[in-house]
């Protein structure tokens, strides 16, 4: 079932699941819309693995990790628009000092992190206890800079 989530619920999920990894969640978490629809993880993984841009356009410093993350989020927004949805999909962008990721709130209201640029090798992570390793937070100076949805 696609859940309708208000912005405060989405912010709460992000801050609850990532709060210890974000230096100041109040300043580094941006929830831009009033409501969101939960996202099927199957929909997300299908879009990544079948999109020729996401599977082959990576070019360092030209079209790299943050470009791929923004592209996937834009794709989700356009899907919501063109399919007449009442709210955008709960798909966002997470930036660390060294890499960019996507994240989504899935149909079980869980936060899933997605390494869009390295999807074939790294995929996604749904377990909160593995988020720090997945995001490579333990590397020298690597912190979450921004969570935007």
N, C-alpha and C positions, 0 to 999 in steps of 0.2 A: 504494500500500500504506500502510495506517495503521501507523505506527511506534509502538511502546511506548517511551517515553522516561522515564528515571528523573529524579528531581529535580535531581541533580547535572549531568546532561547538559543539561537545560533551563536551569539557572542558567549553565552554561558558554556556551551559545548566546547568551543575553541579554548576559552580560558581555563576550563576544568581539565581538558586533556593536554593542553600545551603550556599552561600557566607557569609551571616550574622551569620551562625552557625559554620563556620569553622574559627578558629583563624587566619590562614594564608593560604588562598587558593592556593597561588603560591607555597608553600612548601608542602601542604598536599593534593593536588589533582594530581594524576598520571594518565595520559591517555597514554597507552602503544602502541596502534596500530595506523596506519595511517587512517583507515576508519572502520566504523561499520555499521551494518544493524539494523534498529529499530526492536524492539521486540514486538510481540503481547502479551498483558497482559494475554490473554486467554491461550497462550502457556505456559507462566511462571506459572500461577496458576495451570494449568493441570499437569505440571511436578512435582510441589511440592506436590499436593494432592494425586498423584498416585504413588509416589516413596516410596518404603518400607523403605529406609534409612532415607529419610527426614521426614517420618511420624512415625518412631519408634525407631531410633537408638540413640537418644539423651542420652548421658551419661556425666554428669558434669565432667569437667577437662580431659575427654578422647576424646569424640566426642561431642563437645558442639557447641555453636552458631557460632563461627568463622569457625569451621570445616564444618558445614552445609552450611554456606555462600560460602566458597571456593568450596565445592562439587557442589553446584548449578551452580556456574560460570563455573566450569570445564565441567559440563554436557552441558551447553549452547555452550561452545567452541567445544566440541566433536560433538555435533549436527551439528554445522556449518561445521566442517571438513568432517564428514561422509555424509552430504547431498550436498556437492560440492558448498557451498556458496562462494561468492567472497570476503566476509569480515566476521569477527566474529560478533556475536550478541552483541548489546549494553547492556551488563549485567555486573555489577560491584559489588564491595564490599565496604561497608561503615563501618568503625570501630569507635566506641565511646570508652570512657574510661571504660564503663560497659557492652557493648553489641556489637554484630556484626549483620549487616543487608546486604541484597542485595539491589541493585537498578537497574532500567533499564530505558532506553529511549524508550518509546513505539511508536506505529505507529502514534500517534498524536504529536510526538516530545516532549512529556511531561515526566518529571522525576517522576518515581514512586518508593517509598521506600517499601521494603518488609521485614517483620520480619519472616524470613525463619524458625528459630528455634521455634517460637511461632505462626506459620501460622494459625493453627486451631482456636486459641483464638484471635489473633490480626490482622492477614491478611496483608493488604497493605494500603498505604496512597498515594493519588494522589494530595491532596490539599496542596499547599505550606504553607498556613496559619496554617496547622495542623502538619507540619513537626517537629517543636520543641517539641510538646507534644508527638508525635509518637516516636521520638528518645529519649524521656525522658531527654532532654537537661537541663531542669530546676532542675534536681536532683543535689545535692551538688557536684561540680567539674566535672560533666559529660559534656564533649565537644567532638566534632568530632575530631578524631586523624588522619584519613586517608580516602580518597575516591580514590579507585583504579579501573580502568577499562582497 
